[in-house]
């Protein structure tokens, strides 16, 4: 016959689970008892809103007493909630809405076992005249007794530090932790010992004052975060009944920076990590916000990723975007200042949002061969938009393009290429084109028919000299006159060159596997060459064209080849240095021999 059994709960194991995996540190026990006290008062307020709420913490050596005048617990409540792990006392059957409370998991009091061996609780319910004492031990046992005295409604919790946890009962530690979590709670909280008494929450929560004055909020931000901010963005979400501000940092931050700030739930501090709540591109802000309705995880240090949170994030995103729409109309000077500091973040915003792109693209500066410019200023002046896809490509042609008065944008930074390509959608008559290094020579002036005919043999000769370097030669007229030649290499040719070098190295080290792999790549990829474009305006090149000594021509071409690698910020290998040295030595020998 089938028989039913009940699970056996190992309380020690659960406590270890809480301390090692759920809660971030043992000090959260203070937050949990504070949260329970706040929720008890909230429940009492539903019945009698006129009573004066108070929460008192008292320290006597290594014992902490927490007293509140909240709703209290009946005997039935004690059996149902304190003695059943995972069952919260914040239930609708108490006549209140579960969303009115901070906690709802029924494990908060267990956190006290992280620092205590025993918990004593004395409580009187507003629904009963009886006072009960509940004692729970970390071995899973508990006792309940009805006391001979009748106390006012509320609850008193006694916690005595277990060995090794005394530091968590130090007065300064308890005070700092209470202030950290509860400085904006609406009910008076005090901490006292035999020598002193301090009030924890001296100020009203800023979001409760219904103040939209930015000067006030900036003062609050300076007090909360100990830094000055450029401005603050009002944040509101009807979905989570959320309000507050997002401060704009006065310093630049990395695009990979985590969004840090302060999020409160029902005025209780929850977390300084707002990655889930804020849009990913908002890392230039430091939020200070409070939510009345948001679903927390069991640790109460994080949020559930659900449709509601997604909707809140969308509404917060709209608040930030609306701020920039307004700024573009009313304070362009401040907008430019923010863009200059938080360029990377605002670029990401513009990529993700079409309407915001239309505003920000007027102000976002791009690195070009002619200095920093906006896309609009480039288009208005040149009637074209030309850009490189990588920083390496830009470096290859930057100086040459500048000399020709060509405005080439460096599109190699994060999101820049996407922003540039998107420009065509907003200005159809504009022309956006990616420029590769090998294309830059197409912008140079071509030689006349007679000049090209005169240089024909020289170019063929140079082709043969540099054939082993997989480099073909051409000749055009370009600025500056002092530059005899420029070297450009496509991504395909660069890759093939690296493969060839890998193959040579593999053969020299008898690594047949790498040599075979390199050969496969060489066979599969269509052969591609780098280019060396000689400058017909350069006096040395003109002399080379007319030079009849092949030995001299070869040496000079090899020197110019390596020189062009260095001028174009290309990697110079050991073999290139040898080639350069040999060319120089050859010419020196000729001079010394009197030729």
N, C-alpha and C positions, 0 to 999 in steps of 0.2 A: 504494500500500500504506500502511495506517495505521501511524504510528510514535509511540511513547510518548516523552514528554519529562518531565524533572523541573523542579519549580518552582525558580526562583532566588531566594535570600533576600538582601535588602539589609539587612545588620546595622545600618548607620547609621540606616536608616529604622525598624527595630524598636526601637533604643535611644531614638530620638526619641519613638516611640509610647509607650514605657514611661514616660519622664520627663514627657511632656506630658499623658498621658491616664490612665495606670494608677496610678502612684504619686503620693502627695500632695506629696512634697518629695524633693530629692536625698538627704537624710539617711537615707532608708529603706534605703540600701545596707548600713548598719550592722545594721539589723534583719534583713536577708536573710542576711548572713554569719553572724550570731548564730544565726538559726533553723537554717541548714544545720549548724552545729556542734552544736546541741542535738539535732537529728534523728540526726546521726551517732553521738552518744553513746548516744541511746536505742536505736539499732540494735545497738550494741556491748553494751549492758546485756542485751539479749535473749540474747546468747551467753554473756556472763560478767558476772553481776550484782555480783560482788565487787570489781571494779577501782574505783579512786578516780577519778572523772571530774573533768575540769578544762578550762576554756576560758580562754585567755590572749590578751589584746590588747596589742600593743606598738607604741608610736609612736616613730619615728626621723625627726624633722623632718617631711617631707611624705609619709612612707611608713608605712602601717599593716600590721602583721602579725597575723594571726588564727590561733591554733593550738589544735587540739582533739585529744584522744586517743580519738576515736570509731572507727567501724568501718573507715574508710578506703576507698579505691577500688582495684580491680584494673585491669589494662590494658584488659580488656574493658569494665569499668564506665566508664572514661574515654572510650572510643570511643562507648559507648552513651548516656551521660548528659551529659557535659560538651560533647560535640561535636554533639549533636542538640538543636536548640532545641525546647523544649516537652515534652521527655521527662524525667519526674522520676525521680530515683534512689530515691524512696520507693515501692518496688513490692513486691508480694507474692512475686515470684520471688526476693527477697533473703531469704526465710524469715521475714518479719515482716508484721504486719498494717498496712496502709496507714493505718488510723485512729490508729496510735500516733504519727504524725508531725504536725508543725505544717504543713509545706509539702508540696505534691504536684504542682506545676505545671511544674517544670523550667525556670523562667525567673528564679529568684531570683538566681543568680550574674550574669546579664546586667545586673542593676541596678547592678552595680559599674562598668559602662562609662559610666554617667551621670557619674561623677566621675573615672574613670580611662581611659587609653588602652590599658592592658595589664593583664592579670591573670596572675599566676604562682601555680601551685598545685603543691605537693609532697605526695605522699600515699603511704601504705603501708597495705595492706589486712590485716585480721586473717586473711584467707584466703590470703595470699601473703607471701613473704619479700622480694619485690622492691619497690623504691622508684622512683616515677616523677615526672617533672616535666612539667607541662602548662603551656604558655604560650598564651594567647589574646589576640588583638588586635582592636581595634574595627573593623578593615577586613574581618573575617570569616575571617581565617586563624588557624591555631594549629599548634603543634609539640608533639611528645611525645618524651621521651627517657628511657631507663632510666638511673638514676644508679648510680654505683659504690659508694655507701654504702647500708647497710641501716638504716633508722630504725625506731623503735617504731611500732606501728599508730597511725594518726591522719592528720590533714591540716593543712598549713600554707599559708595564703593570703597573698600579698604584693600590696598595692595601693599604687600611687604616684599621688598627686594629679596630675591634668592641670591645665594652666594655667586659672586662673579658679575652680578648685574647692578651693583650699588651705584655705578657711575650714571645710570639712567634715572636715578632718584636724587641726583644733585640739584640744588635749588636753581642754579644758573642754567643747567641743562633743561630742566622742566620749564622754566620761564621762557627760554629761547624757543623751545619746541612749541609751546602753547601760542606764543606770538607768531611763529612761523605759519601755523595752521589757522589760528583763530583771531587774528588781529582785526578782521572786518566782520566778525559775527555780530548779529544784532542784539544779543543778550549779554548782560554784564558778566565778565569773567575775571575772577581775582585769584591770585596765588599768594599764600601766606605761609610763614613759619613762626616760630616763637619770637623772632627778631624783627620781621618786616612783613609788609603786605603790599603787593603791587597789582595795579589794574592792567589787564592784558590788552583789552581793546579800547583804546582811548579815542579812536576816530571812527566816524561813520564810513561805511564803504563808499568810495567815490561814485560808483554807479547808482547809488541810492539817492544821491543829491539832485539828480536830474539836471546836471550842469553840463552845458555844451561849450563853455568858455575854454578855449584852447590854452590860455595862459594858466588857468587853474590845473588843467590836466597835465601840462608840461611840468608844473611844480610837483604834482603827484608822482610823475615818472622819475623826476630827479631824486625824490625821496625814496622811491621803491627800488630803483635800479642803480642809483649812485652814478648816473651819467646824464649828460645833456643830449637832447634830441633836436633834430631839424624841425620836426612838426609831428602832429599826431592825427591819425585818421579815425573818425568816429566809426565804431563797429556795432552793428545791430543785426540780430537774426530772430525773426518771429518764430521760426521753427523750434529753436531751443530756448526762447525767451532769454536771449543772450544780449549783453550790452557791455560796452567798454571802449577802449581805444587800441590802436596799433601804432606804436611809436616808430618814427622813421629814424634809423640810426644815423649819427653824424659821421660815421666811419664806414669804410668799405669792408665788406665781408666776402669770404670765399663762396663761390657758387655751390659748394658742397656743404656749407655750414648748416647746422641744424637750427631750426627755429626755436629760440628760447624766449621765455617770457613768464607770465604767471596766469594760470587759469584757475578760477574759483568756481565752485558749484554750491549754490545757495549760500554764498559768502564764506564757505570753508575752502581753504587752499587745497588744491588737488595735485597740481603738477607744474613744473617749469618747462616741460617738453610739449610743444604744441604742434608736432609734426603731423599728427592725424587731423587736427582741427583746421589748420591754416592751409591755404593753397600752396603748392610746392615752391612756387616762384617767389613767395613772400619772405624770403630769408633776409631781406633788408629791413624787416620790421621786428619790433619786440612788443608783443601784445600784453595788455593788462585787461582781462575780461572776466566776466562772471556769467554763468549759465544757470538758469533755474531748472531747466528740463533737459537733461542729457544723461545718457545711459553709461554708467561707469562699470568697470570690471570689478571683480570681487576684491581686488587689492585697493580699489578706489584711487589708483594712481594712473589710470589709463582709461580710454574710451572704447566702447564697442564700435567696430567698423560696420555700420549698417546704413540703410537708406536715409535715416534721419540725420546721421552724421554727415553723409554726403550732401544732403540738402543744406545743412548749416554751413558747410565749407563753401558751397556755391553762393550762398547769401553773403558770407564774409568776403568772398572774392569780388562780388558786385560792389560792396562798400568801398573796397580799395580802388577798383576801376573807376567808380563814380568820383572818387577824390581826384584822380588824375584828369578826368574829363573837366571837372570844375577848375582845376589848377591851370589847365591849358587856356581857359577863357579868362581867368581872373589874375593869375600870378605866374607869368611865364618865366620871370627871373628865378623864382623858387623852383619851378619845374626843371630848368636847366641846371641849377645847382644840385638837385636830387639826381638827375641823370648823370652828371659828371661823377658823382660819388658811387652810385649804384647802377652803373652801366650794364653789368652782366645780368642782374636780376630783371631790370626793365626790358632788356632785349628778349628775355624768356617770356615775359608777359606779352610783349608785342607779337611774338611768334604764335602764341596760343590764342590770341584774341584779335579778330579782324578789326573791330571798332577801335580798340586801343592802339592797334598798329597805325591806323589812319592818323591818330593824334601824335604818337611818340616818334613816328618816322620823320617828322618835321624837325626833331631835335636830336635824335640819336647820332652821334658822330662816328665815323668810320676812319680807320687808318688808310691813307692812300699814299701814292708815290709823291703827291704834292702837299702832304700834311693832312691834318684831320679835317674832314668835311662831312656834311650830311648828304644823303642821297639827293635831296631836293636841290641843294646848291650845286652838286655835280651835274645833275640833269639840266638845270637852267643855264649853266655855263658851257657845257660840252655837248648837250643833246644826246648823250650816250652814257651807259653804265657798264663799265668793264671791270671784271674782278678775277682774282685767282682763287682757286679752291683751297689751297693750303698755304701756310706761312712760308714753307720752304720754297714754293713756286714764287711767292711774292718777293722774297729776298733775292731770288735769281735775277729778277727783272726790275727791281725797285729803282736802282740808280740810273739804269739805261732809260727807263720810262720817264723819269724825272728830267733827264737831259733833253728828251724830245718833247717836253711839256705834255706828256700823256698822263692822264689821271687814271691810275689803276688802283682798285680797292683791294686791300688785303682781306679776303673772305675766309681766312683760315681759322679765325677765332670762333668759339662756340656760338652757334646760332646766327653768325653774320651772313653766311651764304644763304640760309633760309630767308632772312630778312631782305636780302638783295633780290633774290628770285621773286619774292612776293611783291616787289615794287612794280613789276609788270602788270599785276592785277589792278593796281590803283592808277597807273598811268599807261594805258595801252599804247599810246603813241611813243612812249619811251622805248629804248632799245637796250636790253640787258644781255650781256654776253660774257661767258666765261673765257678768260684768256689763259692759254697755256704758255709756258716759257718759250716753246718752239714757235709760237705764233707771233711773238713780239717783233721779230725781224720783218714780218709782213707790214708793220707800220713804218718801216724805214724807207727812205727814198731809193728808188731803183737807179741803176747806172744807165747812162745813155748807151746806145747801140755800140758806138765806137769804144767806150770805156769797158763795156762788158767783153767785147772782142779782144781788147788788149789784155784783160785779166783772165781770160779763159784758160790759158796754159798754166798760169800760177795756181788757179783753183784746182785743176786736175792734179797738179803736183802735190798740193797740200792734202788732197784726198788720199793719195797714196801714202804720204808720210803718216797720217793719223788713222789709217785703215785698221791697224792693230788695236787702236783705242776705240773702235766702233764709233767713229766720229766722221761726219761728212761736213764739207766746207761750202760756204757761200760768201758773197761780198755785196755790201750795200753801203749807202751813205747815212751816217747818223752822228748825233752828238753824244758825249763831248768829243772833240777832236783828239784829245789826249789818249782816249781808249782805243787801242789798235784792234781789239777783237773781243767778242763776248761769247760765252759758252752757255748753251741751253740744253737741257735734257728732259725728255718726257718721262712720265711715270713708268711707261712700258719699257723704254730704253734703260732707265735707271734700274728697274727690276732685273732685266736681262744682264746688265752689267754686274749686278750683285751676284746673280746666279753663276755667271762665268768665273767670278773671283772665288766663289765658294767651291766651284768645281776644281779650280787650280789648287786651292788649299787642300781639298780632299785628296787629290792625287799626290800632293807632296807629303801628306801624312799617311798615305796608304789606306785611306778610309773609303773603301770601295762603295759602301752603301750610300754615303752622301754624294759621291761622284756620280753614281747611277741615277740618283734622284735629281741631281742638277742637270744631267743629260736629258732626262725626261722632260723637264721644264723647258729646256732650250729647244727641244724638238716640237713641243706642243704650242709654244708661243711664237707668233709671227715676228721675224727679225725686225728690230727697230734701232735707229741710230741717234746719237746725240748730234748737235750741230755746233759748228764754230763759224760765226759770221765775222768776216774781216771788215774793217771800217775804211772805206775808200778815201775818206777825208783825212785819214791819219798819214802823216809824212812817211813814217816807217813802212807802212803797208805799200805806199806808192813806190818806195825804193825797192821793196821786195818783188813787186810785180816786174820791175825792169832788171832785177838782179839775174846775171847769167851764171853765177856760181851755185850749183846745186847743193854743194856741201854747206855753204853759208845759209842758203834758203832753208834747208832742212833743220839746221841748228836753231835758227831764229823762229821757225814755225813751232818747233817743240817747246821753245821757251815761252812763246806767246800762248800756246795751248795751256801750259801749267799756270801761267800768270792769269789767264782768264778763269781758270778753276778757282783760284784764290779770290779774285775780284767778285765772282758770283757766289761766294760763300759755299762752294761745293767742297765735299771732303777731298782731301789730297792724300793719296796713298804713298807708301814707301816708293813704289815704282815711279810715281809721278815726280817725286823729289829727285830720284836718280836721273830721270829724263831731263829735268830742268838743269841739274848740275852738269850733266854731260854736254848739253847745249851751250851753257855758259863757258865751260872749259874749252870746248872746241873753238869758240870765238876768241877766247883769250889766247889760245895757242896760235891762232892765225895772226893776231896782232903782234905777239911776241916774235913770230917768225917773219914779220915784216910784210905779210901779204895784205 
